[in-house]
Amino acid sequence: MSRLIAEPTVSPSRARNAVRGGLLGNFVDQVDIFLPVIALAPAAAIVLGPDAAAAQTGLIFVATLLGRPLGAAIFGSLADRHGRTRTTTAAITGIAITTLLIALIPTHDVGGAATLWAFVALRFVGGVFLGGEYSAAIPLAMEWTAPRRRGLLSGGIMAMSPLANAFIAGLTLTLVQVLGPDAYAGWGWRMPFIAGALLAAAMLWYYVAGVDDAPIPTNGARRARPLTAILIGPFRRQLWQVFVLMTGLWLFTQMAIPVLTGMLREAPQVGPTTVPFIMLIATLVSAAAMLSAGALSQRIGRRRFFVVFGAGALVAAPLAFAWALTSQGVAAVLAVTVVQIVTVSAYGPVGAYLAERFPSAVRSSGYGVGYSLSLVVPALFPFWLPWLQSTLGPVAAVMAVLAAASALLVIGALLGPEPDRTAALE
């Protein structure tokens, strides 16, 4: 029987580097994911053309999301077979290149319809690399982390998503104010993408210079086909259980962020000018809530956390959403913040939970595919949510989806065991 490693004892500085890499790498990853949605918004009519600019931006974002499961499958398998650090560096290289290429795309007045499809193609390829980055880097960080700290680290890693969202919003707002709307739409929109590419390049240097794979015993040779093992092999039950749980979480995300944002912009008591401020405050609070959620799961157990959270959200999430759409002023800020807390803060334990559900031989494949494949149906909400809203009503339909997401979270957690949060990862 292989020896459990309670604390990583080989190269402590490299262990710290891997942990920081998981945190900062996910920040870079999330910056790249949200760049097209936020940075292009003030310039979409010029960059993409005046016709249905919002829909075109949405198409670019969906292309990113759809590339991520493919990337998780490809790079997760590579990480399990050839090492997580090498795979992370390859994925980050791809992120840096594709993000920089986007900054060089000609605007609609030069490229015409080809401009949109260049964005879509590069964002799809970029999504592949994004799916590969977190499939390798986050399991690596968890493998280097002492068991008692995994929950807190997980919360910190997941909190990078709202922090990245806030960073891009702040950068975009600053550039629009400094350059002016016309200059930003003409060329300034390229600067956030250049910044994203530079961040990825910095992370690439960081991993090359100071991060190693964790000294994890593998009980023999690595699996030749880790993807097969999780899809139809001995670890398929873990994958599909995680798929159910993560589908609930991704439904939370889509309803609580893009859908709520869009409906608030059309609400007469809120309006489009107030929404960015409201969402900025709410996402910053949700980052703190994710951190707390990860730490709490270390005390009470990941499975118990998801069950209790989902049971509470079954009632709280739909009611908070309805409250947010009928409030104004300070009450609107408070209501939207509550929506974030009772939905997306449940991501806090996810990094640790998914790493604990799979052994080292298939951990990156299981983590990446379980995390990414489950987002496909929720990400396609622009196609199925309008039909549901025409049947149930605009607000009631979203409330129903939030209730379904809560139920999936509870069911997904109950389908799996309580992972051992006190033992080192093997």
CORBELLIN-V500666 format. One record per residue. N is the residue number from 1. SS is DSSP state (A for helix, B for strand, O for the rest). Layout:
n=<N	N>
ss=<SS	SS>
This chain:
n=<1	2	3	4	5	6	7	8	9	10	11	12	13	14	15	16	17	18	19	20	21	22	23	24	25	26	27	28	29	30	31	32	33	34	35	36	37	38	39	40	41	42	43	44	45	46	47	48	49	50	51	52	53	54	55	56	57	58	59	60	61	62	63	64	65	66	67	68	69	70	71	72	73	74	75	76	77	78	79	80	81	82	83	84	85	86	87	88	89	90	91	92	93	94	95	96	97	98	99	100	101	102	103	104	105	106	107	108	109	110	111	112	113	114	115	116	117	118	119	120	121	122	123	124	125	126	127	128	129	130	131	132	133	134	135	136	137	138	139	140	141	142	143	144	145	146	147	148	149	150	151	152	153	154	155	156	157	158	159	160	161	162	163	164	165	166	167	168	169	170	171	172	173	174	175	176	177	178	179	180	181	182	183	184	185	186	187	188	189	190	191	192	193	194	195	196	197	198	199	200	201	202	203	204	205	206	207	208	209	210	211	212	213	214	215	216	217	218	219	220	221	222	223	224	225	226	227	228	229	230	231	232	233	234	235	236	237	238	239	240	241	242	243	244	245	246	247	248	249	250	251	252	253	254	255	256	257	258	259	260	261	262	263	264	265	266	267	268	269	270	271	272	273	274	275	276	277	278	279	280	281	282	283	284	285	286	287	288	289	290	291	292	293	294	295	296	297	298	299	300	301	302	303	304	305	306	307	308	309	310	311	312	313	314	315	316	317	318	319	320	321	322	323	324	325	326	327	328	329	330	331	332	333	334	335	336	337	338	339	340	341	342	343	344	345	346	347	348	349	350	351	352	353	354	355	356	357	358	359	360	361	362	363	364	365	366	367	368	369	370	371	372	373	374	375	376	377	378	379	380	381	382	383	384	385	386	387	388	389	390	391	392	393	394	395	396	397	398	399	400	401	402	403	404	405	406	407	408	409	410	411	412	413	414	415	416	417	418	419	420	421	422	423	424	425	426>
ss=<O	O	O	O	O	O	O	O	O	O	O	A	A	A	A	A	A	A	A	A	A	A	A	A	A	A	A	A	A	A	A	A	A	A	A	A	A	A	A	O	A	A	A	A	A	A	A	O	O	O	O	O	A	A	A	A	A	A	A	A	A	A	A	A	A	A	A	A	A	A	A	A	A	A	A	A	A	A	A	A	A	A	O	A	A	A	A	A	A	A	A	A	A	A	A	A	A	A	A	A	A	A	A	O	O	O	O	A	A	A	A	O	A	A	A	A	A	A	A	A	A	A	A	A	A	A	A	A	A	A	A	A	A	A	A	A	A	A	A	A	A	A	A	A	O	O	A	A	A	A	A	A	A	A	A	A	A	A	A	A	A	A	A	A	A	A	A	A	A	A	A	A	A	A	A	A	A	A	A	O	A	A	A	A	A	A	A	A	A	A	A	A	A	A	A	A	A	A	A	A	A	A	A	A	A	A	A	A	A	A	O	O	O	O	O	O	O	O	O	O	O	O	O	O	O	A	A	A	A	A	A	O	O	O	O	A	A	A	A	A	A	A	A	A	A	A	A	A	A	A	A	A	A	A	A	A	A	A	A	A	A	A	A	A	A	A	O	O	O	O	O	A	A	A	A	A	A	A	A	A	A	A	A	A	A	A	A	A	A	A	A	A	A	A	A	A	A	A	A	A	O	A	A	A	A	A	A	A	A	A	A	A	A	A	A	A	A	A	A	A	A	A	A	A	O	O	O	O	O	A	A	A	A	A	A	A	A	A	A	A	A	O	O	A	A	A	A	A	A	A	A	A	A	A	A	A	A	O	O	A	A	A	A	A	A	A	A	A	A	A	A	A	A	O	A	A	A	A	A	O	A	A	A	A	A	A	A	A	A	A	A	A	O	A	A	A	A	A	A	A	A	A	A	A	A	A	A	A	A	A	A	A	A	A	A	O	O	O	O	O	O	O	O	O	O	O>
